[in-house]
Amino acid sequence: MNPKVSIIVPVYKVEPYIHKCVDSILAQTLTDFELILVDDGSPDSCGRICDQYAQKDSRVKVIHKENGGLSDARNAGIDIARGEYIGFVDSDDWIEPDMYELLYRMCIDNNSEIASCTSIIHYKDKTVINGTHPLTIHDRNQAMSAMLQGKLYDEVVWTKLIKRSLLEDIRFTVGIVYEDTALTYKVIHKCKQVCCIGAPKYHYIKRDNSVMDKAVKNIRIDAVLIYDEMYKFVNNYYCELSNLVALKLANSAMSVLNLISFNQNFMMYEKDYYMVANVLNRYFNKTIKLQEYPKNVKLLLAATKIHPFLYKMLVNLTAKRR
C-alpha cells in the first residue's frame, strides 16, 4: 500500500547538518510516509549516513547517483515516489514534528492539492519568523495571485505539500538556480485549490555558501530568464496578473544589471549584461507604467531603452555622488 506522503531530501556535502534534518523528519507525528534520501554524488560521508538510516528505518529509501545538482536530485526522488502527496526538505534544514501531519490534514480536510505553511529563517545574527495568518483557501486564480504577490506564500517548495499527480509531467529544470520559481507556478496552474496557514513549521538555515548566495556572488541571470518565461505563461492564462510578473522581472533584471555595473570585471559579464538589458527592454511599455516605480527608476528604464550602456553609466554616476 502506498504511503500518504513522500518526503524528498537531496543530499550533497551536508555532513554537519544531515542528522538534524533526517531526525526531524523521522520524528514526524504523521508516520505514514516514505523518506527518499538522494545522495547526489556527495564526496563526504553523507552517502554512508543515508544508508545507515535506511538500515534502521524501513521508511527510508536511498538513491545514490552522480552529482547533477539540486533539481536533478529532486527529480530522481519524484521518479520513484509512491506517496499520494510529495514534500521537499533541504538537507541542511529541519522541520517541526507536526509539519506534515498539519499539511496533509489541510489537504484532505479542505480538498486541496497543495497545502502551505510558513517558515523560520535562521541567519547568523538573527531569526525571522514568517507568517501568522489563519487557514486560507484559494482557488487556482487566487492562488496564482497570492504566490506572485508573496503575501501568504511564495515560490519555494519546501513549505508545501503537493499532490503527486500534479507532478506527473512537470519536473525541476536542471542546471539553474531559482528552480522553485520555475516550477511552482506550473503546479499551481494544474490544481483546483490551494490552502495555506501562517504556522511556522519549516526551519531554513541561511548560509553564506548556499546555492542562492553563490548565485548572487557569481552573478547568475537565471531569475530574469525564468520570469521572462513566466510572463508569457501568466499573460496567456492570467493576463490580469501580468503586471505582477513584469514587476518581478524588472526587479530581477535591474539587480543583475547593478551587480554587473559595479563589478570590476565588467567585460567578463558583458554578454550577460546586454542579454538581461534586452529582456528588460522588451517589457518597457509595461514597466514604465508600473505604479510601484518612482521617477528615478523609470529614468533608468528609459535610459536602458535608449542604450543598455546608459544604465551602467547612470548607476555608477549615482554611486560616486553618494
C-alpha positions in Angstrom: 0.0 0.0 0.0 1.4 3.4 -1.0 2.2 5.9 1.8 0.3 9.1 2.4 3.4 11.3 1.8 6.8 11.0 0.1 9.4 13.4 1.5 12.3 14.0 -0.8 15.7 15.2 0.5 18.6 15.9 -1.9 21.9 15.3 -0.1 25.2 16.9 -1.0 28.1 17.9 1.3 25.9 18.5 4.3 27.6 16.2 6.8 27.3 18.7 9.7 23.6 19.1 9.2 22.1 15.9 7.8 21.5 14.1 11.2 19.4 17.0 12.5 17.4 17.2 9.2 16.7 13.4 8.9 15.9 13.0 12.6 13.4 15.8 12.4 11.6 14.0 9.6 11.7 10.6 11.2 10.1 12.2 14.3 7.0 13.4 12.4 3.7 12.8 14.1 2.4 11.7 10.7 4.1 8.3 10.5 2.7 7.0 7.2 5.4 8.4 4.9 8.5 7.4 2.9 11.7 9.4 3.1 13.7 9.4 -0.1 17.3 10.5 0.5 19.0 11.3 -2.7 22.8 11.1 -2.4 23.8 13.4 -5.2 27.3 12.1 -5.5 28.3 13.7 -2.2 32.1 13.3 -1.7 31.9 13.2 2.1 30.3 10.6 4.4 26.7 11.6 3.5 26.1 8.6 1.4 27.1 6.2 4.1 25.0 8.1 6.7 22.0 7.8 4.4 22.5 4.0 4.1 22.7 3.8 7.9 19.3 5.5 8.3 17.8 3.1 5.7 19.1 0.1 7.7 17.5 1.5 10.9 14.1 2.6 9.4 12.2 0.8 6.7 10.5 4.1 5.6 13.9 5.4 4.4 14.8 4.8 0.7 18.2 5.9 -0.6 19.2 6.8 -4.1 23.0 7.0 -4.9 23.7 8.9 -8.2 26.3 11.0 -9.9 26.3 14.7 -9.0 23.7 16.6 -11.0 22.6 19.4 -8.8 19.6 20.1 -6.6 17.0 19.9 -9.4 18.3 16.6 -10.8 18.3 15.1 -7.3 14.8 16.2 -6.6 13.7 14.8 -10.0 15.3 11.4 -9.2 13.2 11.4 -6.0 10.0 12.3 -7.8 10.6 9.5 -10.2 10.4 6.8 -7.5 8.0 8.5 -5.1 4.8 6.5 -4.3 3.1 8.8 -1.8 -0.2 10.5 -2.5 1.5 13.8 -1.7 5.1 14.9 -2.0 7.1 17.2 0.2 10.6 18.6 -0.2 13.1 19.3 2.5 16.7 20.7 2.0 19.3 18.6 3.8 20.7 21.4 5.9 17.3 22.5 7.2 14.9 20.8 9.7 11.2 20.8 10.4 8.8 20.8 13.3 7.4 17.4 14.4 3.8 18.1 13.2 4.6 19.8 9.9 3.5 17.1 7.6 0.5 16.0 9.7 -0.7 19.6 9.5 -0.2 19.9 5.8 -1.7 16.5 5.0 -4.8 17.2 7.1 -5.2 20.6 5.5 -5.2 18.9 2.0 -7.6 16.2 3.0 -10.0 18.3 5.1 -10.1 21.1 2.5 -10.0 19.0 -0.7 -6.8 20.8 -1.7 -4.0 19.6 -3.9 -1.4 21.9 -2.3 -1.0 22.9 1.3 1.5 25.5 2.5 2.8 26.6 5.9 5.3 29.2 6.8 9.0 29.2 7.9 11.5 30.3 10.4 14.7 31.8 8.8 17.9 31.4 10.8 20.5 34.0 9.9 23.9 34.2 11.5 22.8 37.1 13.8 19.0 36.8 13.9 16.0 34.6 13.5 13.0 35.7 11.5 9.5 34.1 11.9 7.3 34.3 8.9 3.5 34.3 8.8 0.7 34.3 11.4 -2.3 34.2 9.2 -5.3 31.8 9.7 -6.2 29.0 7.4 -6.9 30.4 4.0 -8.3 28.6 1.0 -7.7 29.7 -2.6 -8.9 28.6 -6.0 -6.4 28.5 -8.8 -6.6 32.1 -9.8 -6.5 33.4 -6.2 -3.5 31.0 -5.5 -1.6 32.3 -8.5 -2.1 35.9 -7.4 -1.1 35.1 -3.8 2.0 33.3 -4.9 3.1 36.2 -7.2 2.5 38.8 -4.5 4.3 36.7 -1.9 1.9 37.8 0.8 0.8 34.4 2.2 3.2 32.1 0.3 5.7 32.3 -2.5 7.5 30.2 -5.0 9.5 27.9 -2.6 8.5 24.2 -2.5 10.0 23.4 0.9 7.0 24.9 2.9 4.5 23.0 0.7 2.9 19.6 0.3 2.0 18.9 -3.3 -0.3 16.2 -4.7 1.9 13.8 -6.7 -0.5 13.7 -9.7 0.3 17.4 -10.3 4.0 16.4 -10.9 3.3 13.7 -13.4 4.5 15.8 -16.4 6.4 18.5 -14.5 10.0 18.4 -13.3 12.5 20.8 -11.9 14.7 22.5 -14.5 18.2 21.1 -14.3 21.2 23.4 -14.3 19.6 26.6 -13.0 19.2 28.3 -9.6 15.7 29.6 -8.7 14.4 26.2 -9.7 11.5 26.5 -7.3 10.3 29.7 -9.1 10.4 27.8 -12.5 8.2 25.0 -11.1 5.7 26.3 -8.6 3.5 28.4 -10.9 3.1 25.5 -13.3 2.0 23.2 -10.5 -0.5 25.8 -9.2 -1.9 26.1 -12.7 -2.8 22.4 -12.6 -4.6 22.4 -9.3 -8.1 23.4 -8.3 -7.5 24.5 -4.8 -4.6 25.6 -2.5 -4.8 26.1 1.3 -2.3 27.8 3.5 -1.8 28.7 7.1 0.6 31.0 8.9 2.2 28.3 11.1 6.0 28.4 11.0 6.9 24.7 10.7 10.0 24.8 8.5 13.4 25.9 9.7 15.5 27.3 6.9 19.2 27.9 7.5 20.6 30.9 5.7 24.2 30.0 5.0 26.7 32.3 3.2 27.8 29.5 0.9 24.3 28.4 0.0 23.3 27.9 -3.7 21.3 31.2 -3.6 24.2 33.2 -2.1 26.6 31.8 -4.7 24.2 32.8 -7.4 24.4 36.4 -6.3 28.2 36.3 -5.9 28.7 34.6 -9.2 26.1 36.8 -11.0 23.5 34.4 -12.4 20.8 35.6 -14.8 18.5 32.6 -14.3 15.8 34.5 -12.5 15.4 37.0 -15.3 15.0 34.2 -17.9 12.6 32.4 -15.7 10.4 35.4 -15.2 10.5 36.1 -18.9 9.1 32.6 -19.4 6.6 33.0 -16.6 5.4 36.3 -18.0 4.4 34.6 -21.3 2.6 31.9 -19.4 0.8 34.2 -17.0 -0.1 36.7 -19.7 -1.7 33.8 -21.6 -3.7 32.3 -18.8 -3.9 35.0 -16.1 -3.5 38.3 -18.0 -4.9 40.3 -15.1 -1.8 39.2 -13.2 0.8 40.0 -15.8 1.9 43.3 -14.1 3.0 41.3 -11.0 5.3 39.2 -13.2 6.6 42.3 -15.1 7.5 43.8 -11.7 9.4 40.7 -10.6 11.2 40.5 -13.9 12.2 44.2 -13.9 13.4 44.0 -10.2 15.5 40.9 -11.0 16.9 42.4 -14.2 17.9 45.7 -12.6 19.5 43.8 -9.7 21.6 41.8 -12.2 22.5 45.0 -14.1 23.6 46.6 -10.9 25.8 43.7 -9.9 27.5 43.7 -13.3 27.7 47.5 -13.5 29.6 47.7 -10.2 31.8 44.6 -11.0 35.4 45.4 -11.7 35.4 42.5 -14.3 32.6 44.0 -16.4 34.0 42.5 -19.6 33.6 39.1 -18.1 29.8 39.6 -17.8 29.3 41.9 -20.7 27.4 39.3 -22.7 25.0 38.6 -19.8 24.6 42.3 -19.2 23.3 43.0 -22.7 21.2 39.9 -22.7 19.4 41.0 -19.5 19.1 44.6 -20.7 17.5 43.3 -23.9 15.0 41.2 -21.9 14.2 44.2 -19.8 13.7 46.4 -22.8 11.1 44.1 -24.3 8.9 44.9 -21.3 9.5 48.7 -21.4 5.9 49.5 -22.3 4.8 47.6 -19.2 7.4 48.5 -16.7 7.4 52.2 -17.4 3.8 52.3 -16.3 4.2 50.4 -13.1 3.0 52.5 -10.1 5.5 50.8 -7.9 8.4 52.6 -9.6 9.4 56.2 -8.7 10.6 58.6 -11.3 14.3 57.8 -10.8 13.7 54.1 -11.5 11.7 55.0 -14.6 14.6 57.2 -15.7 16.9 54.1 -15.6 14.3 52.1 -17.6 14.2 54.8 -20.2 18.0 55.1 -20.3 18.3 51.3 -20.8 15.8 51.5 -23.7 17.8 54.3 -25.4 21.0 52.2 -25.0 21.8 49.5 -22.4 25.2 51.0 -21.5 23.5 54.2 -20.3 22.1 52.2 -17.4 25.7 51.4 -16.3 26.8 55.0 -16.7 23.9 56.4 -14.6 24.1 53.9 -11.7 27.9 54.3 -11.4 27.5 58.1 -11.6 24.9 58.0 -8.8 27.1 55.8 -6.7 30.0 58.2 -7.0 27.8 61.1 -5.7 26.9 59.3 -2.5 
